[in-house]
Structures are given as C-alpha cells and as structure tokens.
Amino acid sequence: MKRNILLAIAMVLGVAYVAYSIVYWGGAATADSGSTASDAGAAIATMLVMPHLVCTLVAVIFNVLAFVMSKRGFALTAGILYAVAMVLFPTYFFFVIIQMILCFVAYAQLKKQAE
C-alpha cells in the first residue's frame, strides 16, 4: 500500500507544533514568577489557548490514522479539525493552515488512488 506524502508532511508539521505548544504553554503555566498578577495572566492565556491545542492534538491523531491506514475519512476529519483549531484561536492560524490544506488535498488524492 502506497502512503500519501502530503499526509506525512502534515503529520510531521502537526506533531512538531503540538510538541512545541506543550513545551511552551506547559512552561508558561508552571513558571512561578513570584507575581500574582503575572501568574494569573499566564493562567488566563493558557486557558484561552487550550481549546485550540486540544483540537489540534485530535487533528494530529486523525492525521496519523489517515497516514497509517490510508483512509480518506480520517484525512477529511483531520483537515476539518485543523480548520476548527484555526477558528478557535485565530492568532495562531499560521501554525495549522498548511496542515489543513495538505489534509484536504490528500483527501482528494486518496479518492483518485482508490479508483
């Protein structure tokens, strides 16, 4: 079974972004600056970005499943979840837009491969 290269690229980018986000936001949430206001600000920022991160993590899981199993439905689901993650935190749209586009194109390519 031939694997889709676009799904592989999206998967690598997605895993790298989720790993970066966990390290960055995990460090911001656990850092003790000694200032109550600074700690409260870090907590609010972490809670604002959390839905985006959870949605992106689920998108990456479906992206991996689409790559491993070569299933069109998983590629479409991953693309939609990347789009939802973009809407949930528009400031970070540039971190997931490439993965979203690659998943949608891979979805179309998988249909052609199945025929």
N, C-alpha and C positions, 0 to 999 in steps of 0.2 A: 504494500500500500504506500503510495507516494504522499509525503507530508507537504502541507502548504507552507511556503516560505514566508508569506505575509503574516500568517498566524504565528510563526516562530518569532518574527521580528516584533510583533505586537506583544507577544508573551514576554520576551526579554525586556522590552521597554516597561511593560506593566509591572513585572517583578522588581525591576530596579527602582521604579518610582515608589512602589509600596514599601520596599525596604528603606529607602531614603526617608519617606514620610514617617515611618515608625520610629526610626532613629531620631529624626529631627523633632517631631512632636512629642515623642516619649521623653526626650531630654528636656524639652521646654516644660513639660508637665511635672517632671520630678525635680527640676532645678529649684534650689532654695536660695533666693536672692536676699533673704532677710527682710524684705519689704512686703508688707501685707498687700498693698495696692498692686505691686508687681506680680505677686503670686496670684492674686485674683484675676489680673489681666491675662496671665498665661493660662489659667484655668478656663476663662471665657473663650479665649482663642482656640484652645484645644477642643472645647465642646462645639464650637461653630464649625470646625473642620471635620469633626468626627463622622457625620453622615456621609460626607464626600469620601473619606478614607474607607469606610465600611463598604460603600457601593463600589469603589474601585477595587477593593480586595475581592469582592464577589465576582466582579467582571474579570479579574485576573484568573480566578478559579475556573470560570466558564471558558476563558481563553485557552487555558491549559487543557481542559477537557476537549475543546474543539480541535486543538492541535494533535493531541494524542489519539483521539478517536475518529478524526476527520468527519465530524458531524456538522452539517450545515446549521441545524437548530442552535447548537451551542455557540457557533460563530456569530449568529444573529443576536442571540441573547447577550453575548459579551459586548457586541457593538452598541446595543441599546443601553446596557448598564454603564458603559463608558459615557454615553450621551447624558444619562441621568446624573452621573457623577459630575459632569461638566455643569449641569444646571444647579446642582446642589451647592457648588462653590465656584461661581463664575471667575473669580480671581485666578484660580489655578487651571483654567480651561486648557492652557497650552501644554500642561503635563499629560493630558489624556486625549487630546484631539487626534493625534497621529494614530494611537491605538484604535480609536473609534473608526477612523477612516479605513485603516488596514483590515479591521474585522469585517466591515461591510463589503469591502472589495473581495476579501477571502470568501465571504458568504456567496457572492456571485460566482466566483471561480469554482467553488465546490459543486455548484449546480452543473456547471459545464463539464467537470470531471466525472460526475455521476452519469451523464448522458452517454 
